[in-house]
Amino acid sequence: MNGRTVLERFPAGGPRGSWPAEEFAHARRLEGQTVEVVMDLATDTFLVVARGMEAGD
């Protein structure tokens, strides 16, 4: 495995001026998680992924 887990998915076409994936990631960072937002071009979605987590954690 690559050691990353998708925590949440957000459509790329969110409301103007809104960044829901970034807001979700910021909240997880405040909780102490190491997360990043990546774009899945195949599905046109933003993914919030956590590093070092196994599925089911």
VMD Tcl script that builds the backbone (N, CA, C; Angstrom):
set m [mol new atoms 171]
animate dup $m
set s [atomselect $m all]
$s set {name element resname resid chain x y z} {
  {N N MET 1 A 0.837 -1.190 0.000}
  {CA C MET 1 A 0.000 0.000 0.000}
  {C C MET 1 A 0.877 1.246 0.000}
  {N N ASN 2 A 0.268 2.378 -0.331}
  {CA C ASN 2 A 1.030 3.616 -0.387}
  {C C ASN 2 A 0.981 4.409 0.912}
  {N N GLY 3 A 0.280 3.907 1.916}
  {CA C GLY 3 A 0.247 4.573 3.212}
  {C C GLY 3 A -0.632 5.810 3.260}
  {N N ARG 4 A -1.553 5.953 2.314}
  {CA C ARG 4 A -2.474 7.086 2.315}
  {C C ARG 4 A -3.911 6.585 2.301}
  {N N THR 5 A -4.775 7.308 2.992}
  {CA C THR 5 A -6.182 6.963 3.070}
  {C C THR 5 A -7.016 8.166 2.663}
  {N N VAL 6 A -7.999 7.960 1.793}
  {CA C VAL 6 A -8.907 9.038 1.405}
  {C C VAL 6 A -9.913 9.240 2.530}
  {N N LEU 7 A -9.936 10.442 3.092}
  {CA C LEU 7 A -10.868 10.750 4.170}
  {C C LEU 7 A -12.199 11.266 3.641}
  {N N GLU 8 A -12.140 12.040 2.551}
  {CA C GLU 8 A -13.356 12.652 2.016}
  {C C GLU 8 A -13.140 13.037 0.564}
  {N N ARG 9 A -14.226 13.101 -0.201}
  {CA C ARG 9 A -14.199 13.497 -1.621}
  {C C ARG 9 A -15.126 14.699 -1.800}
  {N N PHE 10 A -14.695 15.655 -2.636}
  {CA C PHE 10 A -15.485 16.845 -2.896}
  {C C PHE 10 A -15.514 17.113 -4.396}
  {N N PRO 11 A -16.668 17.432 -4.964}
  {CA C PRO 11 A -16.724 17.744 -6.393}
  {C C PRO 11 A -15.918 19.005 -6.696}
  {N N ALA 12 A -15.287 19.010 -7.857}
  {CA C ALA 12 A -14.456 20.156 -8.230}
  {C C ALA 12 A -15.295 21.399 -8.501}
  {N N GLY 13 A -16.550 21.253 -8.847}
  {CA C GLY 13 A -17.394 22.394 -9.180}
  {C C GLY 13 A -18.158 22.943 -8.001}
  {N N GLY 14 A -17.478 23.226 -6.912}
  {CA C GLY 14 A -18.139 23.762 -5.728}
  {C C GLY 14 A -18.618 25.181 -5.944}
  {N N PRO 15 A -19.388 25.720 -4.998}
  {CA C PRO 15 A -19.881 27.093 -5.125}
  {C C PRO 15 A -18.740 28.104 -5.244}
  {N N ARG 16 A -18.972 29.166 -5.991}
  {CA C ARG 16 A -17.957 30.197 -6.192}
  {C C ARG 16 A -17.504 30.767 -4.846}
  {N N GLY 17 A -16.191 30.838 -4.679}
  {CA C GLY 17 A -15.621 31.379 -3.449}
  {C C GLY 17 A -15.571 30.386 -2.303}
  {N N SER 18 A -16.014 29.164 -2.536}
  {CA C SER 18 A -16.017 28.141 -1.498}
  {C C SER 18 A -14.946 27.102 -1.807}
  {N N TRP 19 A -14.225 26.682 -0.792}
  {CA C TRP 19 A -13.183 25.661 -0.931}
  {C C TRP 19 A -13.433 24.567 0.094}
  {N N PRO 20 A -14.487 23.768 -0.081}
  {CA C PRO 20 A -14.852 22.795 0.948}
  {C C PRO 20 A -13.766 21.767 1.257}
  {N N ALA 21 A -13.008 21.339 0.260}
  {CA C ALA 21 A -11.940 20.369 0.529}
  {C C ALA 21 A -10.861 20.988 1.408}
  {N N GLU 22 A -10.481 22.227 1.102}
  {CA C GLU 22 A -9.470 22.908 1.910}
  {C C GLU 22 A -9.967 23.168 3.326}
  {N N GLU 23 A -11.244 23.513 3.455}
  {CA C GLU 23 A -11.816 23.755 4.782}
  {C C GLU 23 A -11.837 22.464 5.607}
  {N N PHE 24 A -12.207 21.365 4.976}
  {CA C PHE 24 A -12.213 20.068 5.654}
  {C C PHE 24 A -10.796 19.690 6.075}
  {N N ALA 25 A -9.831 19.881 5.158}
  {CA C ALA 25 A -8.441 19.549 5.464}
  {C C ALA 25 A -7.915 20.411 6.617}
  {N N HIS 26 A -8.262 21.679 6.616}
  {CA C HIS 26 A -7.819 22.577 7.697}
  {C C HIS 26 A -8.336 22.088 9.052}
  {N N ALA 27 A -9.596 21.679 9.092}
  {CA C ALA 27 A -10.169 21.171 10.345}
  {C C ALA 27 A -9.439 19.912 10.808}
  {N N ARG 28 A -9.075 19.021 9.878}
  {CA C ARG 28 A -8.336 17.817 10.250}
  {C C ARG 28 A -6.937 18.167 10.752}
  {N N ARG 29 A -6.308 19.168 10.141}
  {CA C ARG 29 A -4.979 19.591 10.606}
  {C C ARG 29 A -5.043 20.145 12.026}
  {N N LEU 30 A -6.113 20.867 12.343}
  {CA C LEU 30 A -6.285 21.379 13.703}
  {C C LEU 30 A -6.428 20.243 14.706}
  {N N GLU 31 A -6.895 19.092 14.246}
  {CA C GLU 31 A -7.008 17.898 15.093}
  {C C GLU 31 A -5.695 17.131 15.180}
  {N N GLY 32 A -4.680 17.591 14.446}
  {CA C GLY 32 A -3.370 16.955 14.511}
  {C C GLY 32 A -3.087 15.945 13.418}
  {N N GLN 33 A -3.981 15.795 12.454}
  {CA C GLN 33 A -3.753 14.843 11.373}
  {C C GLN 33 A -2.880 15.480 10.289}
  {N N THR 34 A -2.098 14.650 9.616}
  {CA C THR 34 A -1.303 15.092 8.479}
  {C C THR 34 A -2.102 14.771 7.221}
  {N N VAL 35 A -2.693 15.811 6.627}
  {CA C VAL 35 A -3.546 15.616 5.458}
  {C C VAL 35 A -3.127 16.554 4.344}
  {N N GLU 36 A -3.544 16.201 3.134}
  {CA C GLU 36 A -3.330 17.075 1.983}
  {C C GLU 36 A -4.525 16.934 1.055}
  {N N VAL 37 A -4.713 17.953 0.219}
  {CA C VAL 37 A -5.772 17.932 -0.783}
  {C C VAL 37 A -5.124 17.653 -2.130}
  {N N VAL 38 A -5.654 16.664 -2.824}
  {CA C VAL 38 A -5.149 16.321 -4.153}
  {C C VAL 38 A -6.328 16.274 -5.123}
  {N N MET 39 A -6.020 16.479 -6.390}
  {CA C MET 39 A -7.050 16.451 -7.424}
  {C C MET 39 A -7.034 15.102 -8.117}
  {N N ASP 40 A -8.193 14.466 -8.217}
  {CA C ASP 40 A -8.338 13.244 -8.990}
  {C C ASP 40 A -8.922 13.647 -10.339}
  {N N LEU 41 A -8.064 13.754 -11.334}
  {CA C LEU 41 A -8.498 14.223 -12.648}
  {C C LEU 41 A -9.489 13.272 -13.308}
  {N N ALA 42 A -9.353 11.992 -13.062}
  {CA C ALA 42 A -10.235 11.005 -13.689}
  {C C ALA 42 A -11.692 11.197 -13.276}
  {N N THR 43 A -11.922 11.609 -12.026}
  {CA C THR 43 A -13.286 11.776 -11.529}
  {C C THR 43 A -13.666 13.233 -11.311}
  {N N ASP 44 A -12.738 14.163 -11.558}
  {CA C ASP 44 A -12.960 15.596 -11.372}
  {C C ASP 44 A -13.398 15.909 -9.939}
  {N N THR 45 A -12.674 15.308 -8.985}
  {CA C THR 45 A -12.962 15.547 -7.574}
  {C C THR 45 A -11.677 15.885 -6.832}
  {N N PHE 46 A -11.845 16.626 -5.737}
  {CA C PHE 46 A -10.745 16.863 -4.818}
  {C C PHE 46 A -10.820 15.804 -3.730}
  {N N LEU 47 A -9.685 15.222 -3.394}
  {CA C LEU 47 A -9.610 14.213 -2.343}
  {C C LEU 47 A -8.814 14.768 -1.175}
  {N N VAL 48 A -9.300 14.556 0.022}
  {CA C VAL 48 A -8.524 14.876 1.224}
  {C C VAL 48 A -7.944 13.554 1.692}
  {N N VAL 49 A -6.618 13.462 1.654}
  {CA C VAL 49 A -5.951 12.215 2.006}
  {C C VAL 49 A -5.076 12.403 3.234}
  {N N ALA 50 A -5.013 11.353 4.033}
  {CA C ALA 50 A -4.170 11.334 5.228}
  {C C ALA 50 A -3.024 10.373 4.984}
  {N N ARG 51 A -1.849 10.774 5.392}
  {CA C ARG 51 A -0.676 9.924 5.240}
  {C C ARG 51 A -0.485 9.061 6.475}
  {N N GLY 52 A 0.044 7.861 6.246}
  {CA C GLY 52 A 0.413 6.997 7.357}
  {C C GLY 52 A -0.744 6.321 8.038}
  {N N MET 53 A -1.926 6.374 7.446}
  {CA C MET 53 A -3.082 5.694 8.032}
  {C C MET 53 A -3.370 4.427 7.244}
  {N N GLU 54 A -3.781 3.399 7.918}
  {CA C GLU 54 A -4.216 2.171 7.264}
  {C C GLU 54 A -5.727 2.209 7.156}
  {N N ALA 55 A -6.277 1.522 6.196}
  {CA C ALA 55 A -7.727 1.451 6.039}
  {C C ALA 55 A -8.335 0.923 7.333}
  {N N GLY 56 A -9.374 1.598 7.796}
  {CA C GLY 56 A -10.047 1.185 9.013}
  {C C GLY 56 A -9.571 1.924 10.251}
  {N N ASP 57 A -8.509 2.733 10.141}
  {CA C ASP 57 A -8.036 3.519 11.282}
  {C C ASP 57 A -8.949 4.691 11.552}
}
mol reanalyze $m
mol bondsrecalc $m
mol representation Tube
mol addrep $m
